[in-house]
């Protein structure tokens, strides 16, 4: 991929995008590594000697070309923030194993997800909460996806075994059951290569300086044993638009001068302490009250797995109780938030933070006193707000560009070092880029620039060049520019499309359009997340579609410039396997 030579001039770095200095929603992102290749260790032997890969493959997942880390684009509007990411972390990912003895390799490796994710700026707080389902529920500031506390297995009373991706009342805890497969950054990937965190993202926290230490010999992370001295940074944004902080906050939720301490989770194991049932003795016969509330106020009488094999106490999310529902025999009342614990049943609280001195609701990562991940880990079993955010196919509104990465990354020069007749220049660089240094003794002569050094490669994203015998000159001016970039796997192309609705909307031939389709109420609408086979307007098939809210389908169409006929077209939505909805004359092509 060739690029036009663009000089880097001291004191003249012009930024072609906008950012509000005090807007945490657009400036909390970790873009430091956006110009660096993503890397993995695929086994312990590689990790032990520090031998990394920038392309890799195993089974059904392959990253055959290099890709840059994480965040590559940020856009914002009045109501939304959009982030494009490869989904690959800035630290070295991996290795992954299936067993604690580390003799069985994990079958999947991460891949570039070409993700375009958006979340709302404002937060509705509905009375009826939405459960955090399997898959993506938010995005971390390094561009890695957030999954909830579930490992996708649920106890089936039909087969009397754990079944994958079914509805049920006893849902397995991902950290407890899958933690052995996490890499040192506490993440892994599913069959599609989506690298994601279920719990405490300790590798990301280290990069952000959030009270984590790194052992360079073992290449592992651990909680700092010293007393924390600063509030945790923002680690993520969820699809309901709230920030997720690390585990350390102000002792008094509304007083920034109250000192720093670890936030105490509102959940405890149902082991007979804290007024809970001892499930080991009584069995899984009753759901905790938080589950009764969130699972549509069902009866608590729901039988779960017997205590055999892996089904020890703690195996399921419902093996934990929320302290606000538990009786404190010492006080004669239930345990109280802000007195006995910090975080509510969604794993957050209303508080002041460095980014929100006037106060905000925020989730916090939950860890134990010894630094281990603690249920519900990042956020609870349900969103506090309305989860209207998520992956989108295109942007259909006017936005401000807040950040561009990879080949649009702006290099920054450090101050030159002059010593013993030599001038040393250093600057931040894009990995895979090739740079050259030019010099002149006369800035007024645009043709007087000569190449001092060319073909300079970054290692890995900071480079230097030295010009010898500079002392023999009275003056010399330097400029640096990137002349080319090696081929790479991009984070995807962001489409900007017009917005329309069906029924009743319209668009012209040649346009790209995002259509929000309101389904008829009959037949009854499938639950959110139900698989869609196809969405069509006339004979045009949508290039992508989503169904994150029951009754509403979003689909992306590119209307051919020569499409005929130009009139009202039927809109058809086919779910897999059923139902089918036909909106007769639901959309007009002009």
N, C-alpha and C positions, 0 to 999 in steps of 0.2 A: 504494500500500500504506500504509494509515494505521496509526499506532502510538499507544499510550497515552502521554501526556506523562509522562516519567520524569525527575525532577529530578536534576541532578548536584550534589552537595553537597560542599564542601571537607571533606576528612578523613573522608568517610563513603562510600568506594567499596567496596561489598561484592561479592565475587567468588563467583559461583554455580557454581564448578567447582573441581576439585582438581588440583594438580600437585606432584610431588615435586621439590624444588629441585635435587637432584643426579641426576635421571634424564635423561640425555642423549637417550634415546629419545623422550621427550615434550616436552623443553624446548629442543631444538636447532632447532626450526622457525622459519622467517622469517615471522612474523605481522604485522610492521610495516605491510605494505601490504594487509592483508586487508580494510580498509575503503575502499580506493581502487579506482577503475575501472581495468580493464585498457585499455591503449592500444596503438595500432600506427601506424607509418608504412607506407604502402603503396607509396611510391616515393621516390627520392632527392630530388626537388624538395620534397616534404613534409618530409623529414628535414632538409634544408638550412635551412629557415625555421622548423623546430620546430612544424609544424602536424600535430597528431595526430587520430586518430579513436577514438571509444569504441564505435562499431558500424560494421560493414563487411561486404562480401560480394564474392565473386569465384567464378565457376564453380559448383562444387558445394558450396562452403563459405561459410557466412554467419553472422555474429554480429549479428543484427538488433536485439537489445536489449543494454543495457550489462550487463557482468558484472564482479564484483569479482576482484581478483588472488588467485591461488593458494589458500593454506590457509584453509579456512573452519571445519573442525571437527577436533578430535583427541580420540580415546577410547583407553583402555588397559585391559587386564586383566592377569591374572597371566602369561599366555603370549603376548599379542598387543598390538600397537599399530595403531590404525586411523586413517587420515587421509582426510578429504574435501576435495577441491580442485577448482577450476575448471580447473587445468592451465595457467593463464595467468600469465606472469611479472610481477614487480613493476616492472621497468624497462620502457621503451617498446620494444616488439617491432618487428622489421622495419627496413627493407624487405628483400625477397627477390628475387633475380634468378637466372636460369638460366645466365648466362654472365659471364665476367670483365669483358667490356666493358660490362656492365650495360645492355644494350639489349633483353633478352628477360625479361619478367616471369615469376616463378615462379607456377605455376598454382593454388597453394593458399594459404589464409590460416588462421590458428588459430581455434579455436572452444572454447567452454566444454565440457569433457569430462565434467562431473558425476561425477567419479571418486571412488570409495570404495576405498582401497587399504589392505592390511594387511601387516605383516611380523612375524616371530617375535622374541620377546625372547631366546630361547636358540638356539644354533647347532649343529646336527649337522654332523659332518665325515665324509661318506661316502667310502669307498675309491674307488667309481666316481663320477666327476664328471658333472655335468649341464651340457651346453653352453648358453651364452647364445644363445637363439634370436632371431629377428626380433621387433620390437615391444618392449613394456614389460618391463624387467628390474629396475626399481627406481624410486624417486621421490626427487627432489631436495627440499631443505628449503624451497624456494619453491613446492612443489606441482607443478612441471613434471616430466614423465616422463623416465626414463632409458631410452635404447635402447642396444644393444650396438654393436660396431665394424663391423657388417655393413651394406651398403647394399641387401640383399635380392637381389643378383645373384650367380650362381654359374656357373663355367665348365662348359658341357655338352659332354661328349665325344661325345654323340649328334649334336648340331647344330653342334658346333665354333663355338659362340658363347656369349655370356653370356645366361643365362636367369633369369627372376625366380622367386623362391620355390620353388626345387627343392633337392633334396639333392645334395651334391657335396663335393669336397675342396679346391677353390680358390674361395674366397669373397671377393668384392670388399670393399675397405676403404672404409667410408663417408666418412671424412674426406678421403681422397685423391680419391675420385670425386664426392662431393657437397658438399665444403667450399665450393665456389663459391656454393652456394645458401643457406649459413648467413647469418643476420643478424649484426649486430655483437655480439650476445650469444652467438654460436656455436650457434644453434639454427634449426630449421625445422620444417615440419609435413607430414604425408602427406595423402592424399586425404580422410581423415576429419577433418582439422583438428587432429590431436594434435600440439601443439607439444612438441618434445623435443630433448634434447641427446644427441649421439653422443660428444662430446669435451669438453675443457676448457670448463666453463660460465663463461666469463669475465665476463659481465654479472652473474650471480648472485654471483660472487666479489667483484666490486666493491661490491655492496650489503652484503656481509658484512665488508668491510674486509680482504680477503685479498690484499694486496700487488699490487693492480691500480690503474691510473690511468685517468681518463676525460678525453678531449679534448672539451671543450664546443663547440669550433668544428666538428670533424668528426663529433662524436657517436659516437665509437668508443672501445673499450677496449684497453689494452695492459698487458703485464706491467711492473710498477715496476722501474726500472733500479737502484734502491738495494738495498743488502744487506737481505734479509729479517730481521726482528727478532722475529717471533712465529710460533708454530706455526699452521698453517692450521686453520680451523674445520671442523666437520662440514658437508659439502655435500649428502650424500644418504644414504639407507638402501636397501640392495638386498634382493631377495626372499629371500635366505638370512639376513637379519638383521644383516649387518655394516655398520658405517659406512663412508662414503667421505669422505676428507679431501681438502683442496686439496693442492697439490704440495709444501708445506713441512712438514718434520717434524724431530724431534730427530736430530742427527748420529749419536748412539749410540741404538739402538732402545730400550734399557732404562734410559737415563739422561736425565732431564728437564733436567739441568744441562749437557748436552753441547753446547749451541749449536744453531742453526737453520740448515738448508740445504735445497736442493731435493732431493727424492727421485729417484734415478736408476733409470730403467726397466730391466728385465731383458731387453728386446728390442732387437735391432739389425737393420738391413737386410742381406739376404743378398747382399752385394756383394763378397765375397772378403776382407773385413776381419774381425777378431775370430774367426778360425777358421771362417768360414762359407763355403759355396759361393758362387761368383759366378754368380748366375742369368743375368745378361746374356750370359755366355759359354757356360754349359752348358745353358741352357734350363730350363723348369719340368718336370723329370722326376722329382724326388723331393720329398716333403713333409718339412717340418722335424719333428724328433722330438716336439715338443710336440703337433703335430697327429696324429701316429701314436698317441700315448698317448690323446688325447682322443677321437679318432674310432674308438674300439673296437679299438685295437691292430691296425689294418689294415697292409698292406704300404705302405712308403714310396714304392713305385714307382707314382706316379699322375701321369699326363700333364696338364699345364695349358696355358694359352693361350700362343701364340707371342708374341714381343716385337714386336707391330705395333700401330699406332694408339694407343689409350689404355693398352694393356697393357704399360706401362713397368715397370721394377722398382719394387715398392712398391704396385702396383695392387691386389694381393690381400693378405689377412691372412697367408696362408701364405708370402708373400715375406719374412717376418721370422723370425728365429731367436731362441730363448731362450738367453741367454748361459750358463745352467747346463748346456746341452747342448754347448757349444762349447769346443774345446781352446785353452788359453792357452799359446802357445809360450814365453812369458817365464817361466812358473812350472812348466811340465811337467804341469799338471793342468787340469781344466776351470775356467772362471771360477766364482768363489765369491760367493754372496749374502752381503751384509754386509761384503764385502771389495772386490769389483769393481763391485757394483751393489747397490741396496737392495730392489727389489721382485721378488717371486717370479713364477711364470708366471701367477698369477691377478691380478697387479698389486697385491699387498698384502704385508704383513709383520706379525709379532707384535711389538707395541711398547707403550710407555707413551704416553699422550696427555694433554692437559689434562683431558679428560672422563673418562678411564679411567687414573688414576694407578697402578692395580694391574696394568695391561696389558690389551690386547685385540688380536685380529686386526683389521686395518683395511686397506681399499683406499685408494690414493692416486691422485689425478689425475696423469697423466704429461705433462710438458712438456719441451722441449729447453732448452738453456742460453739460447737467445734468445727463449723464451716460446712457441714454436709447439707445438701439440698433438703428442704422440708416442704411437705405438702401445704398448700397447693402450688408451690414452686414459683411460677411467674404471675399468673392470675388464677382466679377460682374457677369453679365448674360452670359459671355463667358470667356474662358480661354485666357490668353495672349499667352501662349505657346501651344505646342502640347500635349494634354492629353493622352499620351501613357501608363501611369501607370494605376493601378487598381488592383482588386482582381485577384489572380492567384491560380491555383490548386497545383502547385509544382514549385520547383526551378530546372532549367535545365542548370546550369552553375556552375563553381567553385566559391565558396564564402568564405569569412572570417566570422567566428562567432563572433559577437561583444557583444552579451548579451544573457544569459540564465536566465530565471526566475523560479518560483515555486520550485520544488525539486532540481533544480540546483543552486538556489540562494546561494551565498557565505555569510555566517554569518561573522560579524565583531565584535571583542571583544573591549570593552571599557577598559580603564586602571582599574586595580583592586583597590578597596578601602579597606585599612586596618585601623581598628579602634576598640579599646578596646578588643583586642584579637580575633577579627572576620575579616575574609576576605570576601568581597562582590564582586562577579563577575557579570557582566552584558554583554549582547551581543544581537545583532539583531537576530531575529528568524523568521522562517516561521510559519505563523498561521496554526494551525492544526498539527504542528510538536510536537514530544515528545523528550526531551533532558535529558542528564545526565552529571554530573560533576564527573570526576575522579581525583585522586591525587596520588602523589608518593614523596618520599624523595630522590629518586635516579634515575636520568634520564638515567643512564647507564644500568639500569635493566629494560628491556622491559616487564618483567612479574610482575613488582612491582606495577602496577597501581591498585588502589582500588576505588570502586564506593563510592563517598561521598554523592551524591544525585541523584535520578533518577525520571523519570516520570514528569519532569518539563514542564509545558505548558506555551506558550507565552500569554501575555495579553496586547494588541492584537498582537503586533509583536516586543516587547522588553521584555526580561525576566531577572531575577536576581536569584542568589543562594547565600546563606551565609554558610560559613564553620566556626563553632564555635570553640573556644579554640585553634586557630592557634598560639597564643603567646607561648604555651608550646613547640612548635617545633622550632628547629633552622632554618629549611628551609622546604618548601613544594612547589612542582610544581603541577599545575592544567592544565587539558585539558577538553574541553567541546565538545560534539558531539550530533548529532541528531540520534536517534535510530529508529524512525518510523514517518510516516506521515499519517494522516487520509485520507480516500478516498475523491477525489474531481473531479469536471468536468473539464477536461483538455482543453487547448486552441486549441487542435487538433495536429495531427502528421504532421510534415513537410516532404513532399516527395521530394526526389532528383531524378530527371528524366533526361534522355538524351533528347536533342532537335532534331527535324527533321521537314522536310517540305513535303507538298503534294501539287502538284504532284512532284515525283522524289525522295522522301526520302526512308529510309529503317531502320529497327531495327531488333534485334534478339529476338527469343523466350525467355520468362522469363524477359524481360526488361520492365521498366516503361518509357513511352515516352510522351513528350509533342509535339504535331504536330501542326504546323501552316499551315492552309489550305487556299490557295488562290483560291477563287471561280471564275468560269468562268464568263465572262461579260454578258452571255445570259443564262437564262433570267436576266433582270436587278436585281442588288443586292438590297436586302432590306436595309432600313436605319439602322445605328448602333443601337444596343440594341434590335433588333427584336427577338422575342422568338424562341428558337430552340427546336424542338421535340426530335431529336436524331442525333448523329454522329456515323457512323460505319466504320470499316475497315474489309472487308469481313464479318464474322459473329461476330466480336468483337464490343461491344458497348462501347463508351467512358464513363468513370465514371463521367466526368464533362466537360463542354464546355462553352465558352464565345464568345461574338460577340460585342466587343467594338469599332471596326473600320469597317466601311462598306466595304464588299468584303473580309474580313479576319476573319476566324474562328479559335479559339485555342481550342484544345481538349486534354484531358489526357486519355491515354490508358495504361492498364497493359496487356501485351501480354502473354497468358498462355504458360508455358514451354513445353506443349505437343500439341501446336496448329498445325493443319494441314489444308490445304496444305501450304508449304513454297514457296511462289512465289509472283508474283505481285497480289495485291488485289485491288478491287474497294473501293473507299472512297465515302461514301454517306452522304450528309448533308440534313436533312429534317427540314425546318422551319415550324412554326405553324401558319396557316395551310399549307401555301405554300410560296415560291417555293421549289422544290427539286433539288439538284445538285448531279450529279454522275460523279466522276473523274475515268474513266475507267483505271484500272491498275495504280492508282495514288500513291500506296505505296507498298513497297516490304518487306515481312517478311522472314528473313533468318533462 
